[in-house]
Amino acid sequence: LRKAGLHLVWQVSALPVADHLSASDLSHLQRLLYEVFANVMKHARATQVRVHAVHDEERRCIDMRICDNGCGFEAEATQAGRGLNNMHYRAEQIGAVLRISSTPGQGTEVTLRLPLPRG
């Protein structure tokens, strides 16, 4: 990220082990997150990306939020490309809820809610 000119703000608290995820699930999660960062580097013209992740014990999930301060885009007017479609597909495969919100000139926010099994 530094080589791409991005300052990373890392706000990740202690997260539970998600050992309920299979190797395939972890691959989906990894590739989804890779796509988020690739989009920031390729399209956003951002200078900062913020990663926030917490364990929401009440909702039994891990909530992740990745925000950039880039150019944003008109989410409703943008036809989902292969990358965005792949991100939604990967989230669905691991039982997560993915939301992408963006406003031109105000950056983009990607949120991912990954449910945890009842324990």
DSSP file with accessible surface (Angstrom, degrees, kcal/mol):
  #  RESIDUE AA STRUCTURE BP1 BP2  ACC     N-H-->O    O-->H-N    N-H-->O    O-->H-N    TCO  KAPPA ALPHA  PHI   PSI    X-CA   Y-CA   Z-CA
    1    1 A L      >       0   0   69      0, 0.0     5,-2.6     0, 0.0     3,-0.4   0.000 360.0 360.0 360.0 -39.1    0.0    0.0    0.0
    2    2 A R  T > 5 +     0   0  220      1,-0.2     3,-2.0     3,-0.2     5,-0.0   0.914 360.0  53.4 -61.0 -41.6    2.8    2.4    0.8
    3    3 A K  T 3 5S+     0   0  218      1,-0.3    -1,-0.2     2,-0.1     0, 0.0   0.782 105.4  55.0 -65.1 -24.5    4.3    1.9   -2.7
    4    4 A A  T 3 5S-     0   0   54     -3,-0.4    -1,-0.3     2,-0.1    -2,-0.2   0.382 124.1-106.6 -86.7   3.0    0.9    2.8   -4.1
    5    5 A G  T < 5S+     0   0   54     -3,-2.0     2,-0.5     1,-0.3    -3,-0.2   0.697  74.8 139.0  81.8  21.1    1.0    6.1   -2.1
    6    6 A L      < -     0   0   10     -5,-2.6     2,-0.5    42,-0.1    -1,-0.3  -0.848  46.4-146.1-106.0 133.4   -1.5    5.0    0.4
    7    7 A H  E     -a   48   0A 115     40,-2.7    42,-2.5    -2,-0.5     2,-0.5  -0.829  20.5-144.8 -91.4 126.7   -1.4    5.6    4.1
    8    8 A L  E     -a   49   0A  67     -2,-0.5     2,-0.6    40,-0.2    42,-0.2  -0.828  11.3-165.1 -97.4 126.9   -2.9    2.7    6.1
    9    9 A V  E     -a   50   0A  28     40,-2.5    42,-3.0    -2,-0.5     2,-0.7  -0.962  13.2-161.6-108.7 113.8   -4.9    3.4    9.3
   10   10 A W  E     +a   51   0A 166     -2,-0.6     2,-0.4    40,-0.2    42,-0.2  -0.874  20.9 165.8-105.2 111.6   -5.2    0.0   11.0
   11   11 A Q  E     +a   52   0A  80     40,-3.4    42,-1.9    -2,-0.7     2,-0.5  -0.682  20.8 145.3-125.0  74.9   -8.0   -0.1   13.7
   12   12 A V  E     -a   53   0A  44     -2,-0.4    42,-0.2    40,-0.2     3,-0.1  -0.964  29.7-159.9-119.8 120.1   -8.4   -3.8   14.4
   13   13 A S        -     0   0   61     40,-2.2     2,-0.2    -2,-0.5    -2,-0.0  -0.302  48.0 -61.0 -86.5 178.2   -9.3   -5.1   17.8
   14   14 A A        -     0   0   95     -2,-0.1    41,-0.4    41,-0.1    -1,-0.2  -0.425  61.2-160.0 -62.2 124.6   -8.7   -8.6   19.1
   15   15 A L        -     0   0   69     -2,-0.2     3,-0.1    39,-0.1    47,-0.1  -0.843  17.2-110.5-109.4 148.2  -10.8  -10.8   16.9
   16   16 A P        -     0   0   44      0, 0.0     2,-0.3     0, 0.0    -1,-0.0  -0.333  41.8 -94.3 -71.6 157.0  -12.0  -14.4   17.7
   17   17 A V        -     0   0  117      1,-0.1     2,-0.7     2,-0.0     3,-0.2  -0.566  29.4-151.5 -69.6 128.6  -10.6  -17.3   15.8
   18   18 A A    >   +     0   0   24     -2,-0.3     3,-1.8     1,-0.2    -1,-0.1  -0.446  38.6 150.4 -99.5  58.4  -12.9  -18.1   12.9
   19   19 A D  T 3   +     0   0  135     -2,-0.7    -1,-0.2     1,-0.3    -2,-0.0   0.525  58.1  77.0 -74.5  -0.3  -12.0  -21.7   12.8
   20   20 A H  T 3  S+     0   0   73     -3,-0.2     2,-0.4     2,-0.1    -1,-0.3   0.639  76.3  95.1 -78.4 -12.1  -15.5  -22.5   11.4
   21   21 A L  S <  S-     0   0   15     -3,-1.8    73,-0.0     4,-0.1     2,-0.0  -0.641  72.2-138.4 -82.8 132.9  -14.3  -21.3    8.0
   22   22 A S     >  -     0   0   57     -2,-0.4     4,-2.7     1,-0.1     5,-0.2  -0.263  30.9 -98.7 -77.5 172.6  -13.0  -23.9    5.6
   23   23 A A  H  > S+     0   0   84      1,-0.2     4,-2.1     2,-0.2     5,-0.1   0.905 128.2  51.0 -59.3 -39.7  -10.0  -23.5    3.5
   24   24 A S  H  > S+     0   0   70      2,-0.2     4,-2.3     1,-0.2    -1,-0.2   0.913 109.3  50.1 -64.4 -42.9  -12.3  -22.6    0.6
   25   25 A D  H  > S+     0   0   37      1,-0.2     4,-2.6     2,-0.2    -2,-0.2   0.923 110.1  50.2 -60.6 -45.4  -14.1  -20.0    2.8
   26   26 A L  H  X S+     0   0   87     -4,-2.7     4,-2.9     1,-0.2    -1,-0.2   0.885 108.5  52.7 -62.6 -36.8  -10.8  -18.5    3.8
   27   27 A S  H  X S+     0   0   34     -4,-2.1     4,-2.6    -5,-0.2     5,-0.2   0.921 109.2  49.4 -63.9 -43.1   -9.8  -18.3    0.1
   28   28 A H  H  X S+     0   0   23     -4,-2.3     4,-2.4     2,-0.2    -2,-0.2   0.933 113.1  47.1 -60.3 -45.0  -13.0  -16.5   -0.7
   29   29 A L  H  X S+     0   0   25     -4,-2.6     4,-2.5     2,-0.2     5,-0.2   0.939 112.7  48.9 -63.0 -46.3  -12.4  -14.0    2.2
   30   30 A Q  H  X S+     0   0  135     -4,-2.9     4,-2.5     1,-0.2    -2,-0.2   0.937 113.8  45.6 -60.1 -46.1   -8.8  -13.4    1.2
   31   31 A R  H  X S+     0   0  135     -4,-2.6     4,-2.2     2,-0.2    -1,-0.2   0.865 110.7  53.8 -69.8 -33.7   -9.7  -12.8   -2.5
   32   32 A L  H  X S+     0   0    1     -4,-2.4     4,-1.9    -5,-0.2    -1,-0.2   0.952 111.9  44.1 -62.5 -48.9  -12.6  -10.5   -1.5
   33   33 A L  H  X S+     0   0   46     -4,-2.5     4,-2.2     1,-0.2     5,-0.2   0.889 110.9  54.9 -65.1 -37.2  -10.4   -8.4    0.6
   34   34 A Y  H  X S+     0   0  158     -4,-2.5     4,-2.8    -5,-0.2    -1,-0.2   0.927 106.8  51.4 -59.5 -42.9   -7.7   -8.4   -2.1
   35   35 A E  H  X S+     0   0   49     -4,-2.2     4,-2.5     2,-0.2    -1,-0.2   0.894 106.8  53.9 -63.2 -39.3  -10.3   -7.1   -4.5
   36   36 A V  H  X S+     0   0    4     -4,-1.9     4,-2.0     2,-0.2    -1,-0.2   0.964 113.7  41.2 -58.5 -51.3  -11.2   -4.3   -2.1
   37   37 A F  H  X S+     0   0   43     -4,-2.2     4,-2.6     1,-0.2    -2,-0.2   0.885 112.6  54.4 -68.2 -36.2   -7.6   -3.1   -1.9
   38   38 A A  H  X S+     0   0   20     -4,-2.8     4,-2.7    -5,-0.2     5,-0.3   0.919 108.3  50.2 -62.3 -40.9   -7.0   -3.6   -5.6
   39   39 A N  H  X>S+     0   0   37     -4,-2.5     4,-2.8     2,-0.2     5,-1.1   0.900 109.5  50.9 -64.2 -40.7  -10.0   -1.4   -6.4
   40   40 A V  I  X>S+     0   0    9     -4,-2.0     4,-0.9     3,-0.2     5,-0.6   0.952 115.8  41.5 -60.3 -47.7   -8.6    1.3   -4.0
   41   41 A M  I  <5S+     0   0   90     -4,-2.6    -2,-0.2     1,-0.2    -1,-0.2   0.864 122.7  39.1 -69.5 -34.7   -5.2    1.2   -5.7
   42   42 A K  I  <5S+     0   0  164     -4,-2.7    -2,-0.2    -5,-0.2    -3,-0.2   0.849 133.4   9.9 -85.9 -36.3   -6.5    1.0   -9.2
   43   43 A H  I  <5S+     0   0  108     -4,-2.8    -3,-0.2    -5,-0.3    28,-0.1   0.717 109.1  69.3-118.3 -28.7   -9.5    3.3   -9.2
   44   44 A A  I  << -     0   0    7     -5,-1.1    27,-3.1    -4,-0.9    28,-0.2   0.736  69.7-148.4 -77.1 -25.2   -9.9    5.5   -6.1
   45   45 A R      < +     0   0  203     -5,-0.6     2,-0.1    25,-0.2    -4,-0.1   0.902  44.8 162.1  53.9  39.8   -7.0    7.9   -6.4
   46   46 A A        -     0   0   14     -6,-0.6    -1,-0.2    24,-0.1    24,-0.1  -0.478  43.1-161.7 -88.8 160.4   -7.0    7.8   -2.6
   47   47 A T  S    S+     0   0   90      1,-0.3   -40,-2.7    -2,-0.1     2,-0.3   0.497  78.5  35.9-112.2 -14.2   -4.2    8.8   -0.2
   48   48 A Q  E     -a    7   0A  56    -42,-0.2    21,-1.6     2,-0.0     2,-0.4  -1.000  55.7-170.3-143.1 143.0   -5.5    6.9    2.8
   49   49 A V  E     -aB   8  68A   0    -42,-2.5   -40,-2.5    -2,-0.3     2,-0.5  -0.999  12.6-156.6-131.2 133.8   -7.3    3.7    3.5
   50   50 A R  E     -aB   9  67A  79     17,-3.2    17,-2.4    -2,-0.4     2,-0.5  -0.948   2.6-163.8-114.2 129.0   -8.8    2.9    6.9
   51   51 A V  E     +aB  10  66A  12    -42,-3.0   -40,-3.4    -2,-0.5     2,-0.4  -0.963  11.7 176.4-114.3 122.4   -9.4   -0.7    8.1
   52   52 A H  E     +aB  11  65A  52     13,-2.8    13,-3.0    -2,-0.5     2,-0.4  -0.995   3.3 168.4-127.5 126.1  -11.6   -1.1   11.1
   53   53 A A  E     +aB  12  64A   4    -42,-1.9   -40,-2.2    -2,-0.4     2,-0.3  -0.995   2.4 169.7-142.1 135.3  -12.6   -4.6   12.4
   54   54 A V  E     - B   0  63A  47      9,-2.3     9,-2.6    -2,-0.4     2,-0.7  -0.971  36.0-117.7-140.4 157.0  -14.4   -5.6   15.6
   55   55 A H  E     - B   0  62A  49    -41,-0.4     2,-1.1    -2,-0.3     7,-0.2  -0.862  24.1-157.3 -93.4 114.3  -15.9   -8.6   17.2
   56   56 A D  E  >> - B   0  61A  33      5,-2.6     5,-1.8    -2,-0.7     4,-0.8  -0.813  11.6-177.2 -93.5  96.2  -19.6   -7.8   17.8
   57   57 A E  T  45S+     0   0  143     -2,-1.1     3,-0.4     1,-0.2    -1,-0.2   0.871  78.2  55.0 -64.9 -37.3  -20.4  -10.3   20.6
   58   58 A E  T  45S+     0   0  177      1,-0.2    -1,-0.2    -3,-0.1    -2,-0.1   0.911 117.0  35.2 -64.7 -41.7  -24.1   -9.3   20.8
   59   59 A R  T  45S-     0   0  145      2,-0.1    -1,-0.2    56,-0.0    57,-0.2   0.457 106.5-127.9 -90.1  -3.9  -24.6  -10.0   17.1
   60   60 A R  T  <5 +     0   0   69     -4,-0.8    56,-3.1    -3,-0.4     2,-0.3   0.957  69.4 103.5  55.8  57.5  -22.2  -12.9   17.0
   61   61 A C  E   <S-BC  56 115A   2     -5,-1.8    -5,-2.6    54,-0.3     2,-0.5  -0.969  72.3-115.0-155.1 168.2  -20.2  -11.6   14.1
   62   62 A I  E     -BC  55 114A  10     52,-2.6    52,-2.9    -2,-0.3     2,-0.5  -0.973  30.5-156.4-108.5 124.0  -17.1   -9.9   12.9
   63   63 A D  E     -BC  54 113A  32     -9,-2.6    -9,-2.3    -2,-0.5     2,-0.4  -0.921  11.8-175.0-103.5 125.5  -17.7   -6.5   11.4
   64   64 A M  E     -BC  53 112A  32     48,-2.8    48,-2.5    -2,-0.5     2,-0.4  -0.944   5.7-175.0-119.3 142.7  -15.1   -5.1    9.0
   65   65 A R  E     -BC  52 111A  88    -13,-3.0   -13,-2.8    -2,-0.4     2,-0.5  -0.989   4.1-173.4-138.1 126.7  -15.1   -1.7    7.4
   66   66 A I  E     +BC  51 110A  10     44,-2.8    44,-2.8    -2,-0.4     2,-0.4  -0.984  13.7 178.3-121.6 118.8  -12.6   -0.5    4.8
   67   67 A C  E     -BC  50 109A  27    -17,-2.4   -17,-3.2    -2,-0.5     2,-0.3  -0.949   9.4-167.5-122.8 142.9  -12.9    3.2    3.8
   68   68 A D  E     -B   49   0A  19     40,-2.3    40,-0.5    -2,-0.4   -19,-0.2  -0.862  24.6-138.0-123.8 162.0  -10.8    5.3    1.5
   69   69 A N        +     0   0   75    -21,-1.6    38,-0.2    -2,-0.3   -20,-0.1  -0.043  65.1 122.4-104.1  31.0  -10.6    9.0    0.9
   70   70 A G  S    S-     0   0    7    -22,-0.2    37,-0.8    36,-0.1   -25,-0.2   0.180  81.5 -72.4 -82.5-159.7  -10.6    8.7   -2.8
   71   71 A C        -     0   0   37    -27,-3.1    34,-4.1    35,-0.2    35,-0.4   0.657  63.1-156.7 -75.2 -17.1  -12.7   10.0   -5.7
   72   72 A G        -     0   0   12     32,-0.3     2,-0.3    33,-0.2    36,-0.2  -0.037   5.9-124.1  65.1-177.4  -15.7    7.7   -5.0
   73   73 A F        -     0   0   58     34,-0.4     2,-1.2    31,-0.1     3,-0.1  -0.977  25.3 -91.1-159.1 163.0  -18.2    6.8   -7.6
   74   74 A E     >  -     0   0   90     -2,-0.3     4,-1.6     1,-0.2     3,-0.3  -0.712  39.9-168.0 -82.1  96.8  -21.9    6.9   -8.2
   75   75 A A  T  4 S+     0   0   26     -2,-1.2    -1,-0.2    27,-0.7     3,-0.1   0.871  82.7  47.3 -59.3 -40.9  -22.8    3.5   -6.8
   76   76 A E  T  4 S+     0   0  158      1,-0.2    -1,-0.2    -3,-0.1    -2,-0.1   0.832 116.2  44.2 -71.1 -32.0  -26.4    3.5   -8.2
   77   77 A A  T  4 S+     0   0   80     -3,-0.3     2,-0.5     2,-0.1    -1,-0.2   0.650  95.0  92.6 -87.7 -14.7  -25.3    4.6  -11.7
   78   78 A T  S  < S-     0   0   61     -4,-1.6     2,-0.5    -3,-0.1    -5,-0.0  -0.676  74.5-134.5 -84.9 125.8  -22.3    2.3  -11.9
   79   79 A Q        -     0   0  180     -2,-0.5     2,-0.1     1,-0.1    -2,-0.1  -0.669  35.0-106.4 -76.6 127.1  -23.0   -1.1  -13.5
   80   80 A A        -     0   0   42     -2,-0.5    -1,-0.1     4,-0.1     2,-0.1  -0.351  39.2-150.3 -58.4 123.3  -21.4   -3.7  -11.3
   81   81 A G     >  -     0   0   38     -2,-0.1     4,-2.6     1,-0.1     5,-0.2  -0.214  34.8 -86.3 -83.3-177.4  -18.2   -4.9  -13.0
   82   82 A R  H  > S+     0   0  209      1,-0.2     4,-2.6     2,-0.2     5,-0.2   0.896 127.0  53.2 -59.3 -40.6  -16.8   -8.4  -12.7
   83   83 A G  H  > S+     0   0   17      2,-0.2     4,-2.1     1,-0.2    -1,-0.2   0.934 111.1  44.3 -63.0 -46.6  -14.8   -7.4   -9.6
   84   84 A L  H  > S+     0   0   35      2,-0.2     4,-2.1     1,-0.2    -1,-0.2   0.914 114.4  49.8 -66.2 -40.8  -17.8   -6.0   -7.7
   85   85 A N  H  X S+     0   0   86     -4,-2.6     4,-2.4     1,-0.2    -1,-0.2   0.910 110.3  51.0 -62.3 -41.5  -19.9   -9.0   -8.8
   86   86 A N  H  X S+     0   0   60     -4,-2.6     4,-2.8    -5,-0.2    -1,-0.2   0.885 107.2  53.9 -62.7 -39.1  -17.1  -11.4   -7.6
   87   87 A M  H  X S+     0   0    2     -4,-2.1     4,-2.3     2,-0.2    -1,-0.2   0.935 110.7  45.5 -61.8 -45.3  -17.0   -9.6   -4.2
   88   88 A H  H  X S+     0   0   83     -4,-2.1     4,-2.4     2,-0.2    -2,-0.2   0.912 113.1  51.0 -64.8 -40.6  -20.7  -10.1   -3.7
   89   89 A Y  H  X S+     0   0  115     -4,-2.4     4,-2.3     1,-0.2    -2,-0.2   0.933 110.8  48.0 -60.9 -46.8  -20.4  -13.7   -4.8
   90   90 A R  H  X S+     0   0   48     -4,-2.8     4,-1.2     2,-0.2     6,-0.2   0.902 110.7  51.0 -64.2 -40.6  -17.5  -14.4   -2.4
   91   91 A A  H ><>S+     0   0    2     -4,-2.3     5,-2.7     1,-0.2     3,-0.6   0.937 110.3  50.0 -61.2 -44.3  -19.4  -12.8    0.5
   92   92 A E  H ><5S+     0   0  139     -4,-2.4     3,-1.4     1,-0.2    -2,-0.2   0.894 104.8  58.3 -60.6 -40.3  -22.4  -14.9   -0.2
   93   93 A Q  H 3<5S+     0   0   79     -4,-2.3    -1,-0.2     1,-0.3    -2,-0.2   0.791 111.3  41.0 -63.0 -28.7  -20.3  -18.1   -0.3
   94   94 A I  T <<5S-     0   0   16     -4,-1.2    -1,-0.3    -3,-0.6    -2,-0.2   0.308 117.3-109.6-102.5   8.3  -19.0  -17.5    3.2
   95   95 A G  T < 5S+     0   0   46     -3,-1.4    -3,-0.2    -4,-0.3     2,-0.2   0.699  73.0 138.6  75.5  19.4  -22.4  -16.4    4.6
   96   96 A A      < -     0   0   11     -5,-2.7     2,-0.5    -6,-0.2    -1,-0.2  -0.558  52.8-127.5 -95.4 161.1  -21.3  -12.8    5.0
   97   97 A V  E     -D  113   0A 100     16,-2.1    16,-2.4    -2,-0.2     2,-0.4  -0.945  25.0-164.7-108.9 124.6  -23.2   -9.6    4.2
   98   98 A L  E     -D  112   0A  19     -2,-0.5     2,-0.4    14,-0.2    14,-0.2  -0.919   8.3-179.3-112.9 134.5  -21.3   -7.2    1.9
   99   99 A R  E     -D  111   0A 128     12,-2.5    12,-2.9    -2,-0.4     2,-0.5  -1.000   6.8-168.3-133.3 133.0  -22.3   -3.5    1.5
  100  100 A I  E     +D  110   0A  32     -2,-0.4     2,-0.4    10,-0.2    10,-0.2  -0.985  10.1 176.1-121.8 121.8  -20.5   -1.0   -0.8
  101  101 A S  E     +D  109   0A  41      8,-2.8     8,-3.2    -2,-0.5     2,-0.3  -0.987   5.2 165.1-127.4 140.3  -21.4    2.6   -0.4
  102  102 A S  E     -D  108   0A  12     -2,-0.4   -27,-0.7     6,-0.2     6,-0.2  -0.995  19.6-164.2-152.9 148.4  -19.7    5.5   -2.3
  103  103 A T    >   -     0   0   70      4,-1.7     3,-2.6    -2,-0.3     4,-0.4  -0.999  39.5-101.8-134.1 130.2  -20.3    9.1   -3.1
  104  104 A P  T 3  S+     0   0   65      0, 0.0   -32,-0.3     0, 0.0   -31,-0.1  -0.262 108.8   9.9 -52.0 130.4  -18.4   11.0   -5.8
  105  105 A G  T 3  S+     0   0   65    -34,-4.1   -33,-0.2   -33,-0.1   -34,-0.1   0.378 119.5  75.0  81.9  -3.4  -15.7   13.1   -4.3
  106  106 A Q  S <  S-     0   0  149     -3,-2.6   -35,-0.2   -35,-0.4   -34,-0.1   0.265  93.8-119.3-125.9   9.0  -16.1   11.5   -0.8
  107  107 A G        -     0   0    4    -37,-0.8    -4,-1.7    -4,-0.4   -34,-0.4  -0.231  29.8 -76.1  87.1-172.8  -14.5    8.1   -1.1
  108  108 A T  E     - D   0 102A  20    -40,-0.5   -40,-2.3    -6,-0.2     2,-0.4  -0.965  27.1-158.0-134.0 144.8  -15.9    4.6   -0.7
  109  109 A E  E     -CD  67 101A  54     -8,-3.2    -8,-2.8    -2,-0.3     2,-0.5  -0.994   5.3-169.1-125.9 127.6  -16.8    2.4    2.2
  110  110 A V  E     -CD  66 100A  14    -44,-2.8   -44,-2.8    -2,-0.4     2,-0.4  -0.973   8.1-171.0-114.6 124.6  -17.0   -1.4    2.1
  111  111 A T  E     -CD  65  99A  29    -12,-2.9   -12,-2.5    -2,-0.5     2,-0.4  -0.941   4.6-173.2-117.7 142.6  -18.5   -3.2    5.0
  112  112 A L  E     -CD  64  98A   6    -48,-2.5   -48,-2.8    -2,-0.4     2,-0.6  -0.993   7.7-164.1-135.2 124.1  -18.5   -6.9    5.6
  113  113 A R  E     -CD  63  97A  92    -16,-2.4   -16,-2.1    -2,-0.4   -50,-0.2  -0.947   8.9-168.9-110.9 112.4  -20.4   -8.7    8.4
  114  114 A L  E     -C   62   0A   3    -52,-2.9   -52,-2.6    -2,-0.6   -18,-0.1  -0.897  17.4-136.4-104.1 112.1  -19.1  -12.2    8.9
  115  115 A P  E     -C   61   0A  59      0, 0.0   -54,-0.3     0, 0.0   -55,-0.1  -0.353  11.8-145.9 -69.6 148.7  -21.4  -14.3   11.1
  116  116 A L        -     0   0   17    -56,-3.1     3,-0.1   -57,-0.2   -98,-0.1  -0.871  25.1-103.7-109.9 147.7  -19.9  -16.5   13.8
  117  117 A P        -     0   0   64      0, 0.0     2,-0.2     0, 0.0    -1,-0.0  -0.306  40.7 -97.9 -68.2 153.4  -21.4  -19.8   14.9
  118  118 A R              0   0  204      1,-0.1   -58,-0.0   -58,-0.0     0, 0.0  -0.516 360.0 360.0 -67.5 134.4  -23.3  -20.1   18.1
  119  119 A G              0   0  113     -2,-0.2    -1,-0.1    -3,-0.1    -3,-0.0  -0.421 360.0 360.0-120.4 360.0  -21.0  -21.4   20.7
